[in-house]
Amino acid sequence: MSNMVFWRKFFKNIGMSNRVNTSDSISLSQDVLLMEHSGSKGDVDNIYLSTSKDVNLYELEQLCDAVGWVRRPLRKVKIAIDHSFVIICLFCKNKERRQLIGFARATSDTVFNATIWDVVVHPDFQGRGLGKALMDQLVFHLRGANISTITLFADPQVVSFYRNLGFITDPDGVKGMFWYPR
């Protein structure tokens, strides 16, 4: 089974195949229902996925705070989002509110390579497959744009998560190099 057939089948199974645009302009015009989630009080929350770059930076900062990430200047975060090739957000919606619970983005040269950044799921929603859904959706969009090399940087404690999604370390023995200001 080819990769594209697999991804189309996967997203058809979660009711998204007719809403995902795999042309050069990758976007969803509206939030797409990903799943229903039963809350601790018996209420039902709906989990939605969006590719809109219109991200509330304060909500994103709260999400990153919830997982213990170091704060970054919001003006720089906004620039990073604006220059990203794909943005994926997960929202939990119920009668009372809409909460950002997941986020991921990718930068790209738009033809050959892409790098995934800032994959985060709120701790209250981890362990439910939402991180996998974020990653599957990112890869789906990138492969839909014919990008064949997808990279990411991972903290040691999440390497196994990415490995389970098909990512490998140092595929050709190539070691990444970094330059940092001194």
PyMOL commands that set and color helices and strands:
alter all, ss='L'
color gray80, all
select helices_A, chain A and resi 3-13+57-66+74-82+123-125+130-144+156-164
alter helices_A, ss='H'
color red, helices_A
select strands_A, chain A and resi 32-38+44-50+86-93+98-108+113-121+149-152
alter strands_A, ss='S'
color yellow, strands_A
deselect
rebuild
show_as cartoon
